[in-house]
Amino acid sequence: MSSSKKQWNKKVTLKQYIISIVGAVVLAIVGTSLYKDYQLKANNEVWMSTIHTEKELAPLEEMYKLLLTRYVDSVDKQKLIDGALTGMAQSAGDPYTEYLSEDFAKSLTEDISGSFQGIGTEVTMEGQYIKVIAPLSDSPAERAGIQANDYILSVDGTSLTGMQLSEAVDLIRGEEGSTVTLTILRGQQQFDVELTRAKIPVETVKVEIKEEHPDIAHIRLTKFSEPTAKELIEALKKLENQGIQSIVLDVRNNPGGVLIGALQVANVFVPDGKPIMQSTDRTQKAPTIYYAEKALGTYKFKGNVVLLVDGGSASASEILAGALQSINIPLIGQKTFGKGTIQTIQPLQYSKGELKITMGRWLTATGEPINEKGIMPDIEVASDVPDAMFAINTEKTYEIDDIGPEVENIKTILKYLGYDVNQTNVFDEKTQESVRDFQQQHEIEVTGKVQAETAGALSTAVRERMIADDKQYQAAIDTLLNERNN
């Protein structure tokens, strides 16, 4: 591919622009395909014609035959083949390159077509461990307090250490209404979180206008899919008809999505002829540059914009961040995740499974690599929310003299809400008194014990407080007001 402007064919399929995968637990971080099917086929014919594999693969055939004929018990042929393909993909040393078995590939294709069932979080492999990239907006994971950079150690007591990502996802996912207990590692703290799986709608654009600033819209992009740009444009046109010309665009905890979605969203703000991103693959001597142009859409937003980012903003979110930063739209928040590789789904001719394979790397509009580095915001604002908080188990009762990390979490929540507690892991008399005060203020039976109703009310109070205390959002508002005044 040359460095000339990339012309986009609008007749594309979701499969052609799929990134990582959206599943019951969304799979590895967002990557995407820059390649159409015919390009993949042509490239494969060229590359594969230069590879002679008969001798190289002889050891695999030998082991396969020995296991089928000499192993003490009967062996499932398909499991042997799937295991070999899984191991081969893993041996590439890239957490985003993975063999997808037939059943898993089918379920992922179904998941990306609409809503899906699960806990709603995006994960990836980091060494031997499953790492959370971000919880999806308004998902069981977000409501339970799961955060970006948490590690999921086990599912219902089954360790995930060393497990393939797809295997871990199979354990975490499940039907709507079923429960699952995750063991989470956050920093040095390990704790269990029980979640009820739910149906997660694929709603990518959420608009809110707050009473204190009725002329500024808060637009949250939860991920990037093919309809995202259309939904965003419809929302922006409606806001313009209401006279609103200032927006806070928010991609915090947005793990990414399909490339075409990111390009089309960036095109709404980047003037035609300006670069959005660059890409490279193993065949290229110079990057391909992707420009804003009419092929990506004709609508342009002319008002004031700031973009909120954090450590859960990954891949497609970072493409948008890099594009907006290049045209001096301020980025506010914290450093982004740092996912600068590109994946596509490659059907396998001799297997019913598929290969999710890293086929390239992307750079920002200005040519900066961000993989494992992230993008620094123009205005850095940390979150004041304590890292140690997580959801309270509503199935248990916590009372005087109880000891443990769950009690310490309850006290962290009470302290965050403004109640006086001793920060230990003991449910002491001071904790009991603070619980009574909370119950009285929220019209709950005053028992001094934390049970289901009190636990739910505490969780709701925390979410409301986090929204009210969102310093990153407030910094975005201040920036827009300053731009307006200047």
C-alpha positions as CSV (number, residue, x, y, z in Angstrom):
1,M,0.0,0.0,0.0
2,S,1.3,3.5,-0.8
3,S,1.2,6.6,1.3
4,S,-1.5,8.2,-0.9
5,K,-4.9,8.9,0.4
6,K,-6.9,5.8,1.2
7,Q,-10.2,5.6,-0.6
8,W,-12.9,3.7,1.3
9,N,-15.4,1.4,-0.3
10,K,-18.7,1.9,1.5
11,K,-19.8,-1.6,0.7
12,V,-17.9,-3.3,3.5
13,T,-19.0,-6.0,5.9
14,L,-18.7,-6.1,9.6
15,K,-16.4,-9.1,9.3
16,Q,-14.0,-7.1,7.0
17,Y,-13.5,-4.4,9.6
18,I,-13.7,-6.6,12.8
19,I,-11.2,-5.8,15.5
20,S,-10.8,-7.9,18.6
21,I,-14.1,-9.5,19.4
22,V,-17.1,-8.4,21.3
23,G,-18.3,-11.4,23.4
24,A,-20.0,-12.1,26.6
25,V,-16.8,-10.9,28.0
26,V,-15.4,-8.8,25.2
27,L,-12.1,-10.4,24.0
28,A,-8.7,-8.8,23.7
29,I,-8.4,-5.1,23.2
30,V,-9.6,-3.5,20.1
31,G,-7.6,-4.0,16.9
32,T,-9.1,-4.0,13.5
33,S,-8.8,-5.0,9.9
34,L,-7.3,-2.7,7.3
35,Y,-7.6,-5.4,4.7
36,K,-10.5,-6.4,2.4
37,D,-11.1,-10.1,1.7
38,Y,-9.5,-10.0,-1.8
39,Q,-6.4,-8.3,-0.4
40,L,-6.0,-11.0,2.2
41,K,-6.5,-13.7,-0.4
42,A,-3.9,-12.2,-2.7
43,N,-1.4,-11.6,0.0
44,N,-1.8,-15.1,1.3
45,E,-1.2,-16.6,-2.1
46,V,2.0,-14.6,-2.5
47,W,3.3,-15.3,1.1
48,M,2.3,-19.0,1.2
49,S,3.8,-19.8,-2.2
50,T,7.2,-18.9,-0.7
51,I,6.8,-21.2,2.3
52,H,7.7,-24.9,2.1
53,T,6.3,-26.6,5.1
54,E,6.3,-30.4,4.4
55,K,9.5,-31.1,6.3
56,E,9.0,-28.4,8.9
57,L,5.6,-29.9,9.9
58,A,6.7,-33.5,9.9
59,P,7.3,-33.4,13.7
60,L,3.7,-32.3,14.2
61,E,2.4,-35.2,12.1
62,E,4.6,-37.6,13.9
63,M,3.4,-36.5,17.3
64,Y,-0.2,-36.5,16.1
65,K,0.0,-40.1,14.9
66,L,1.8,-41.3,18.1
67,L,-0.8,-39.8,20.4
68,L,-3.6,-41.4,18.3
69,T,-2.0,-44.8,18.3
70,R,0.1,-45.1,21.4
71,Y,-1.4,-43.0,24.1
72,V,-2.9,-45.1,27.0
73,D,-6.4,-43.7,26.5
74,S,-8.4,-42.8,23.4
75,V,-7.8,-39.2,22.2
76,D,-10.2,-36.8,20.5
77,K,-8.7,-36.0,17.1
78,Q,-10.3,-32.5,16.9
79,K,-9.0,-31.6,20.3
80,L,-5.4,-32.5,19.2
81,I,-5.7,-30.4,16.2
82,D,-7.3,-27.5,18.0
83,G,-4.6,-27.7,20.7
84,A,-1.8,-27.6,18.0
85,L,-3.4,-24.6,16.3
86,T,-3.9,-22.9,19.6
87,G,-0.3,-23.4,20.6
88,M,1.1,-22.3,17.3
89,A,-0.8,-19.0,17.5
90,Q,0.3,-18.5,21.0
91,S,3.9,-19.1,20.1
92,A,3.9,-16.0,18.0
93,G,4.3,-14.2,21.3
94,D,1.5,-11.7,20.7
95,P,-1.4,-11.6,23.1
96,Y,-3.8,-10.5,20.3
97,T,-3.0,-13.4,17.9
98,E,-5.2,-16.3,18.7
99,Y,-6.8,-19.4,17.2
100,L,-10.6,-19.4,17.5
101,S,-12.2,-22.8,17.5
102,E,-15.4,-23.3,15.4
103,D,-17.8,-22.9,18.3
104,F,-16.0,-19.9,19.7
105,A,-15.7,-18.1,16.4
106,K,-19.4,-18.7,15.8
107,S,-20.4,-17.3,19.2
108,L,-18.3,-14.2,18.7
109,T,-19.9,-13.6,15.3
110,E,-23.3,-13.8,16.9
111,D,-22.2,-11.5,19.8
112,I,-21.1,-8.6,17.5
113,S,-24.4,-8.6,15.6
114,G,-26.3,-7.1,18.4
115,S,-26.6,-7.4,22.2
116,F,-24.8,-10.1,24.1
117,Q,-25.0,-11.8,27.5
118,G,-22.3,-11.6,30.1
119,I,-20.7,-9.3,32.6
120,G,-19.6,-6.6,30.0
121,T,-15.9,-6.1,30.2
122,E,-13.0,-6.1,27.8
123,V,-10.0,-8.2,28.6
124,T,-6.6,-9.2,27.2
125,M,-3.7,-11.5,28.1
126,E,-0.7,-10.1,29.9
127,G,1.8,-12.8,30.3
128,Q,0.0,-15.7,32.0
129,Y,-2.8,-13.5,33.4
130,I,-6.2,-12.1,32.2
131,K,-6.1,-8.3,32.5
132,V,-9.2,-6.0,32.3
133,I,-8.9,-3.2,29.7
134,A,-12.2,-1.6,30.7
135,P,-15.7,-2.4,31.9
136,L,-18.4,-1.5,29.4
137,S,-20.7,1.3,30.3
138,D,-23.7,0.4,32.6
139,S,-22.7,-3.3,32.6
140,P,-22.6,-5.7,35.6
141,A,-18.9,-5.3,35.7
142,E,-19.0,-1.5,35.9
143,R,-21.7,-1.6,38.6
144,A,-19.7,-4.1,40.6
145,G,-16.7,-1.7,40.6
146,I,-14.4,-3.7,38.3
147,Q,-11.8,-1.3,36.9
148,A,-9.3,-1.0,34.1
149,N,-6.0,-2.8,35.0
150,D,-7.7,-5.3,37.4
151,Y,-6.5,-8.9,36.9
152,I,-9.1,-11.7,36.9
153,L,-7.4,-14.6,38.7
154,S,-10.2,-17.2,38.9
155,V,-13.8,-17.8,37.9
156,D,-15.9,-19.7,40.4
157,G,-12.8,-21.1,42.0
158,T,-11.2,-22.2,38.7
159,S,-7.8,-20.5,38.1
160,L,-7.3,-18.6,34.9
161,T,-3.5,-18.5,35.2
162,G,-1.9,-19.7,32.0
163,M,-5.3,-20.3,30.3
164,Q,-6.0,-19.3,26.7
165,L,-8.0,-16.1,26.5
166,S,-10.9,-17.8,24.7
167,E,-11.0,-20.5,27.4
168,A,-11.2,-17.8,30.1
169,V,-13.9,-16.0,28.2
170,D,-15.9,-19.2,28.0
171,L,-15.8,-19.5,31.8
172,I,-16.8,-15.9,32.4
173,R,-19.6,-15.7,29.9
174,G,-23.0,-17.2,30.6
175,E,-26.7,-16.7,30.3
176,E,-28.6,-13.6,31.5
177,G,-29.5,-13.9,35.2
178,S,-26.9,-16.5,36.1
179,T,-24.2,-15.6,38.7
180,V,-20.5,-15.8,38.6
181,T,-17.8,-15.1,41.2
182,L,-14.5,-13.6,40.0
183,T,-11.4,-13.4,42.1
184,I,-9.8,-10.0,41.3
185,L,-6.3,-8.7,42.0
186,R,-6.0,-4.9,42.2
187,G,-2.6,-3.7,43.1
188,Q,-1.7,-5.9,46.1
189,Q,-5.3,-6.5,47.1
190,Q,-7.1,-9.7,46.2
191,F,-10.9,-10.0,46.6
192,D,-14.0,-11.8,45.3
193,V,-16.7,-10.1,43.3
194,E,-20.1,-11.8,42.6
195,L,-21.9,-10.6,39.5
196,T,-25.2,-11.4,37.9
197,R,-24.8,-11.8,34.1
198,A,-27.0,-9.6,32.0
199,K,-28.0,-8.8,28.5
200,I,-25.6,-6.0,27.4
201,P,-27.2,-3.9,24.6
202,V,-24.8,-2.6,21.9
203,E,-25.5,1.1,22.5
204,T,-22.5,3.2,21.6
205,V,-23.6,6.8,21.9
206,K,-25.0,8.3,25.1
207,V,-25.9,12.0,25.3
208,E,-26.6,13.9,28.6
209,I,-27.2,17.6,29.2
210,K,-26.7,18.6,32.8
211,E,-28.8,21.3,34.4
212,E,-25.9,23.4,35.6
213,H,-24.6,23.7,32.0
214,P,-27.6,23.4,29.6
215,D,-25.6,24.7,26.7
216,I,-22.9,21.9,26.9
217,A,-23.6,18.3,25.9
218,H,-21.8,15.3,27.4
219,I,-21.5,12.6,24.7
220,R,-20.1,9.3,25.8
221,L,-18.9,6.8,23.3
222,T,-18.9,3.4,24.9
223,K,-17.2,1.6,21.9
224,F,-16.8,1.9,18.2
225,S,-19.1,-0.1,15.9
226,E,-20.2,0.4,12.3
227,P,-23.3,2.5,13.4
228,T,-21.4,4.7,15.9
229,A,-20.7,7.5,13.5
230,K,-24.2,7.6,12.2
231,E,-25.6,7.7,15.8
232,L,-23.1,10.4,16.7
233,I,-24.0,12.6,13.7
234,E,-27.7,12.2,14.4
235,A,-27.1,13.3,18.1
236,L,-24.9,16.3,17.0
237,K,-27.5,17.5,14.5
238,K,-30.2,17.3,17.1
239,L,-28.0,19.3,19.6
240,E,-27.2,21.9,16.9
241,N,-31.0,22.4,16.4
242,Q,-31.2,23.0,20.1
243,G,-28.5,25.7,19.8
244,I,-25.8,23.6,21.6
245,Q,-22.3,24.2,20.1
246,S,-20.0,22.9,22.8
247,I,-19.5,19.2,23.6
248,V,-17.5,17.0,26.0
249,L,-16.7,13.9,24.0
250,D,-15.9,11.1,26.4
251,V,-14.1,7.8,25.5
252,R,-13.0,6.9,29.1
253,N,-13.2,3.1,29.5
254,N,-13.9,2.8,25.8
255,P,-11.9,-0.3,24.7
256,G,-12.2,0.5,21.0
257,G,-14.1,-1.3,18.2
258,V,-14.0,-1.5,14.4
259,L,-11.6,0.7,12.5
260,I,-14.2,2.1,10.2
261,G,-16.1,3.4,13.2
262,A,-13.1,5.2,14.6
263,L,-12.2,6.7,11.2
264,Q,-15.8,7.9,10.6
265,V,-16.1,9.4,14.0
266,A,-12.7,11.2,13.7
267,N,-13.8,12.4,10.2
268,V,-16.7,14.4,11.9
269,F,-14.1,16.6,13.6
270,V,-11.0,16.5,11.4
271,P,-11.0,18.8,8.3
272,D,-10.9,17.1,4.9
273,G,-7.3,16.5,3.8
274,K,-5.9,16.3,7.3
275,P,-4.5,12.9,8.5
276,I,-6.5,10.7,10.9
277,M,-4.0,7.9,11.4
278,Q,-1.2,6.0,9.7
279,S,-0.6,2.2,9.4
280,T,2.2,-0.2,8.5
281,D,2.5,-3.9,7.8
282,R,5.4,-6.3,7.0
283,T,5.2,-5.4,3.2
284,Q,5.5,-1.7,3.6
285,K,8.5,0.5,3.4
286,A,6.5,3.7,4.3
287,P,3.3,4.1,6.3
288,T,-0.1,4.4,4.6
289,I,-1.8,7.6,5.7
290,Y,-5.6,7.7,6.2
291,Y,-7.0,11.1,5.6
292,A,-10.3,12.8,6.5
293,E,-12.4,12.8,3.3
294,K,-15.9,12.8,1.9
295,A,-15.8,9.0,1.5
296,L,-15.9,8.7,5.3
297,G,-18.8,11.2,5.6
298,T,-19.7,14.7,4.7
299,Y,-21.0,16.0,8.0
300,K,-18.6,18.2,10.1
301,F,-19.1,19.5,13.6
302,K,-18.0,23.1,13.8
303,G,-18.5,23.8,17.5
304,N,-16.1,23.5,20.5
305,V,-14.9,20.1,21.5
306,V,-12.8,18.5,24.3
307,L,-12.0,14.8,24.6
308,L,-11.9,12.9,27.9
309,V,-9.5,9.9,28.0
310,D,-8.2,7.5,30.7
311,G,-6.3,4.2,31.0
312,G,-9.3,2.3,29.7
313,S,-9.3,4.2,26.4
314,A,-7.8,1.7,24.0
315,S,-7.1,1.2,20.3
316,A,-9.9,2.8,18.3
317,S,-10.3,5.3,21.1
318,E,-6.6,6.1,20.8
319,I,-6.9,6.6,17.1
320,L,-9.6,9.2,17.7
321,A,-7.5,10.8,20.5
322,G,-4.4,11.0,18.3
323,A,-6.4,12.5,15.4
324,L,-8.1,15.2,17.6
325,Q,-4.9,16.0,19.4
326,S,-3.3,16.6,16.0
327,I,-5.8,19.4,15.3
328,N,-5.4,21.0,18.7
329,I,-8.6,19.6,20.3
330,P,-7.6,19.2,24.0
331,L,-7.3,15.8,25.6
332,I,-8.2,15.8,29.3
333,G,-7.8,13.0,31.8
334,Q,-5.1,10.3,32.1
335,K,-2.8,8.5,29.8
336,T,-4.5,6.1,27.4
337,F,-4.0,2.3,27.4
338,G,-1.4,2.0,24.6
339,K,-2.8,-0.5,22.0
340,G,-1.2,0.2,18.6
341,T,-1.5,-3.1,16.7
342,I,-4.1,-4.1,14.1
343,Q,-5.9,-7.4,14.0
344,T,-8.1,-9.1,11.5
345,I,-10.1,-12.4,11.4
346,Q,-8.6,-14.8,8.9
347,P,-10.8,-17.9,7.9
348,L,-8.7,-21.1,7.7
349,Q,-9.0,-23.2,4.6
350,Y,-8.4,-26.5,6.3
351,S,-10.1,-25.8,9.6
352,K,-13.6,-24.8,10.7
353,G,-12.0,-22.4,13.1
354,E,-10.5,-19.0,12.4
355,L,-7.3,-17.1,13.2
356,K,-7.4,-13.7,14.9
357,I,-4.0,-12.4,13.7
358,T,-2.0,-9.2,14.2
359,M,-1.3,-8.0,10.6
360,G,-0.1,-4.5,11.2
361,R,0.6,-1.5,13.5
362,W,-0.9,1.9,13.5
363,L,0.6,5.3,14.3
364,T,-1.1,8.6,15.2
365,A,-2.0,11.2,12.7
366,T,1.5,12.7,13.3
367,G,3.3,9.4,12.9
368,E,3.8,8.6,16.6
369,P,3.8,5.0,17.7
370,I,1.7,4.4,20.9
371,N,1.8,0.7,21.4
372,E,2.6,0.0,25.1
373,K,3.1,3.8,25.5
374,G,-0.3,5.3,25.3
375,I,-1.2,9.0,24.6
376,M,-0.6,11.6,27.2
377,P,-3.5,14.1,27.6
378,D,-2.9,17.8,27.2
379,I,-4.5,18.4,30.6
380,E,-3.7,15.7,33.1
381,V,-6.4,15.2,35.7
382,A,-6.3,12.2,38.1
383,S,-9.5,10.6,39.4
384,D,-10.1,10.9,43.2
385,V,-12.0,7.7,43.4
386,P,-10.2,5.2,45.8
387,D,-8.8,2.3,43.9
388,A,-9.7,-0.2,46.7
389,M,-13.5,0.1,46.3
390,F,-15.5,-2.8,44.9
391,A,-19.1,-4.0,45.0
392,I,-20.5,-5.3,48.3
393,N,-21.8,-8.9,48.3
394,T,-25.5,-8.5,48.8
395,E,-25.9,-12.2,49.8
396,K,-23.9,-11.7,53.1
397,T,-24.4,-9.9,56.3
398,Y,-21.6,-7.8,57.8
399,E,-21.8,-6.8,61.4
400,I,-19.9,-6.0,64.6
401,D,-16.6,-7.9,65.1
402,D,-16.5,-9.2,61.5
403,I,-12.9,-9.1,60.1
404,G,-11.6,-9.2,56.5
405,P,-11.0,-7.4,53.2
406,E,-14.7,-7.1,52.6
407,V,-15.2,-5.2,55.8
408,E,-12.2,-3.0,54.9
409,N,-14.0,-2.3,51.5
410,I,-17.2,-1.3,53.3
411,K,-15.2,1.1,55.5
412,T,-13.5,2.6,52.4
413,I,-16.9,3.2,50.8
414,L,-18.2,4.8,54.0
415,K,-15.2,7.1,54.2
416,Y,-15.5,8.1,50.6
417,L,-19.2,9.0,51.3
418,G,-18.0,11.2,54.2
419,Y,-18.6,9.0,57.2
420,D,-16.0,8.7,60.1
421,V,-14.4,5.3,60.2
422,N,-11.1,3.8,61.3
423,Q,-9.4,2.4,58.2
424,T,-8.8,-1.2,59.4
425,N,-10.4,-4.5,58.4
426,V,-12.4,-4.8,61.6
427,F,-16.2,-4.0,61.8
428,D,-15.9,-2.0,65.0
429,E,-18.3,0.2,66.9
430,K,-17.4,3.3,64.9
431,T,-18.2,1.4,61.7
432,Q,-21.5,0.3,63.2
433,E,-22.4,3.8,64.1
434,S,-21.5,5.1,60.6
435,V,-23.7,2.4,59.1
436,R,-26.6,3.4,61.4
437,D,-26.2,7.0,60.3
438,F,-26.2,6.0,56.6
439,Q,-29.3,3.9,57.1
440,Q,-31.1,6.7,58.9
441,Q,-30.3,9.2,56.1
442,H,-31.4,6.8,53.4
443,E,-34.6,5.7,55.2
444,I,-33.4,2.1,55.7
445,E,-34.2,0.1,58.8
446,V,-31.5,1.1,61.3
447,T,-29.7,-2.1,62.3
448,G,-26.0,-1.1,62.1
449,K,-25.6,-4.2,59.9
450,V,-24.8,-4.2,56.2
451,Q,-27.2,-6.5,54.5
452,A,-28.7,-6.6,51.0
453,E,-30.7,-3.3,51.1
454,T,-27.9,-1.3,52.8
455,A,-25.3,-2.8,50.4
456,G,-27.3,-1.8,47.4
457,A,-27.9,1.7,48.8
458,L,-24.2,2.1,49.5
459,S,-23.3,1.1,45.9
460,T,-25.9,3.5,44.5
461,A,-24.6,6.3,46.7
462,V,-21.0,5.6,45.5
463,R,-22.0,5.8,41.8
464,E,-23.9,9.1,42.4
465,R,-20.9,10.6,44.3
466,M,-18.5,9.5,41.6
467,I,-20.6,11.3,39.0
468,A,-20.8,14.4,41.2
469,D,-17.1,14.4,41.9
470,D,-16.0,13.8,38.4
471,K,-13.0,16.2,38.3
472,Q,-12.0,15.2,34.8
473,Y,-15.4,16.1,33.5
474,Q,-15.3,19.4,35.5
475,A,-11.9,20.2,33.9
476,A,-13.5,19.6,30.5
477,I,-16.3,22.0,31.3
478,D,-13.8,24.6,32.6
479,T,-11.8,24.3,29.4
480,L,-14.8,24.8,27.2
481,L,-15.9,27.8,29.2
482,N,-12.4,29.3,29.0
483,E,-12.4,28.8,25.2
484,R,-15.7,30.5,24.9
485,N,-14.6,33.5,27.0
486,N,-11.4,33.9,25.0
